[in-house]
Amino acid sequence: MSIRFQVNGDAVTSRSDPATPLLWVLRDEMGLAGTKYGCGVAQCGACMVHVDGTPVRSCSLPVEAVAGQSVTTIEGLSPSSDHPVQRAWMEIDVPQCGYCQSGQIMAAAAMLRETPSPTDEDIDAAMAGNLCRCGTYPRIRAAIKRAAELSREG
């Protein structure tokens, strides 16, 4: 069976078992290693991607669930890394180990699309469940606020 969908704007066909988690199709079949395996049970957020613009955890989403839809990974957020969230992440120097950062960035980008001028409470609510083992939460919050500023500046 083949499953057709888009990844980062390109039409793709997966020949994986339909129940295979999207994470493994992206990493193993498509070679997109930016999306990380963290927990495997959709609790940490390291595997966050966007499906038709909605943030989802790809480790527990079967690839058959994205048939006919558009998936955006960290690689597709901005090929030149100039998305406001990516720019803010670099400017604030958010990562420590960096493992969770693609999921954090994808969650922040989705939140800022819906809430362009977030409060601390908005950020906390949107980012809840995206775990950072290094505890860079204050820098994550600062970077989200900076990304909002960069987005307004155009």
Secondary structure as UniProt FT lines:
FT   STRAND          3..7
FT   TURN            8..9
FT   STRAND          10..14
FT   TURN            18..19
FT   HELIX           22..24
FT   HELIX           25..29
FT   TURN            33..34
FT   TURN            46..47
FT   STRAND          48..51
FT   TURN            52..53
FT   STRAND          54..57
FT   TURN            58..59
FT   HELIX           63..66
FT   TURN            67..68
FT   STRAND          70..72
FT   HELIX           74..77
FT   TURN            79..80
FT   HELIX           84..92
FT   TURN            99..100
FT   HELIX           101..114
FT   HELIX           120..127
FT   TURN            128..129
FT   TURN            133..134
FT   HELIX           137..153
//
